[in-house]
Amino acid sequence: MKHKLLILSQDENQYRALIEEARLVNLEFATQPADDVDIVLGEPKPIKAALDSLPALIWAQSIWAGIEPLVGPASRRNYILTNARGVFGRLMSEYVIGYLLAHERKIFKRLEDQKNKSWDETETGTLLGKTIGLLGVGSIGAEVARAAKFFGMNVRGYTRGSETSKHVDMYYHGSNLLEFAEGLDYLLNILPSTVDTRKIVSTALLNALPSHALFINVGRGQAVDESALIEALNQNKIAGAVLDVFEREPLPKEHPFWTTPNLLMTFHTAAPSFVEDITKLFIENYKSFNEGKPLKYQVDFEKGY
Amino acid sequence: MKHKLLILSQDENQYRALIEEARLVNLEFATQPADDVDIVLGEPKPIKAALDSLPALIWAQSIWAGIEPLVGPASRRNYILTNARGVFGRLMSEYVIGYLLAHERKIFKRLEDQKNKSWDETETGTLLGKTIGLLGVGSIGAEVARAAKFFGMNVRGYTRGSETSKHVDMYYHGSNLLEFAEGLDYLLNILPSTVDTRKIVSTALLNALPSHALFINVGRGQAVDESALIEALNQNKIAGAVLDVFEREPLPKEHPFWTTPNLLMTFHTAAPSFVEDITKLFIENYKSFNEGKPLKYQVDFEKGY
């Protein structure tokens, strides 16, 4: 049976070239939505926009991990949705370890010293022996946990119920959220945006952290009560925050985050979807699809991830 | 047999408290140089200054790795000199990985973007698949190599002759220095200061690097031809440099390094001697000393390390 693929991505040309190179069996390309397109590959938003013009759609492969536009309560669900996982763990680990080291090693302060020609031997901190808490331990969390153990950290994980990573020293669930937060040096949110995770990083959770704690968000902006975080930083209830994701992206110019003290931001750049990685995943999934086998990383529309 | 220990360090009180706590057999403390002091623990410079007043000295434990003041050609050599090793590897790894990630992740650029309220999604780089070259592979180099492999890098090592770390993919020796440098993404100097290593980071070596290469120096400033490095940075022959050590420390205010483009500096703070770590090493060595066994990390006065 022939399959027809539509690519809906800003990197369409790169994806097409790499997929053509792989000479996949039974695969043809479409250049626009059509009645016979049964596979789509791309970013969630353009896929969402094209859904009504894809009556024969059987499988959509998202090139991102986050697929919120496709799993809303009113969304079409009569197709298989797979997202990108597995490829982001290493990149997220680099981001998290990078910003933890920037914090401990006082990398920004040293640059200020240099600008002031001030030879300041203020001692550096270390990751060794510190405790990190992971809000959410999926494939990304497991990879961050592995990196944290490499640097000699203690690792706590807060999950709905699963305890899959062996690099997590201690798991917490359900109502044990504040207990999980107690005494953490670093809190990392990796949770997706769902009804259950909305504003899970609340005033109560931030108050439960020690005042020297650093908060990092690489999950979703919706998981954070933004006003609570701003207040915690303004009142030095925690030492700092590093945010890669926000409730609204791009972050509006008038948002207080831009100038909140001890807040560093990046621009949803922590774990980019490298075309080569995603293509590899697509090819693997296509081969399964063509042979009628189950696909990797299927999204549960009900759960929303 | 009784032993008498003199501590010559700015952290004397901390060291004394921790050593007293260990209740070491046969050990007494001296508070100043005396004829019956046979052990000294401290920084190399005050040890050097006290040598003439310590006729009975048998063993000196340096709390630093670098012991240049004690191994010059005219220096006294009729005692056992041990330095601090083993404890710095993990700290150095943190420093190196931290600055490599700051470079790849454009951590400083993102801060500028934030100040300008500019949502810039410029893609981030990654350590995965990059190649690092280690000038010197002792205990610190081995630990950095281990961290580099963790992040998926290729690792080259340049040594006098030893090939001790299994985390180094390929070793180079002697006249193969420029071959070693070819195609490196990152060059890391960890060499001590000896006659053989002086200005090993020369114009020729810097010219052999790709223009996107980053140079990091955590070894000794003497290993770098400072003028050659300044020229390489001014002419964009390499992408950047991160220096923790310098020919003269503290770096004089008029030194061009302070304002050389793409040069980041720290202030000999990459791997601090934490009192707890050094005390542990001292106690281990003291027990061997008291029992007439060989000590760990003995310095070869001839080689200078």
Interface residues (C-beta under 8 A of the other chain):
Chain A: R90 L91 E94 Y95 I97 G98 Y99 L101 A102 E104 R105 I107 F108 R110 L111 D113 Q114 K117 W119 D120 E121 T122 E123 T124 T126 L127 L128 A147 F150 F151 G152 E249 P250 L251 K253 W258 L264 M265 T266 F267 H268 T269 A270 P272
Chain B: R90 L91 E94 Y95 I97 G98 Y99 L101 A102 E104 R105 I107 F108 R110 L111 D113 Q114 K117 W119 D120 E121 T122 E123 T124 T126 L127 L128 A147 F150 F151 G152 E249 P250 L251 K253 W258 L264 M265 T266 F267 H268 T269 A270 P272
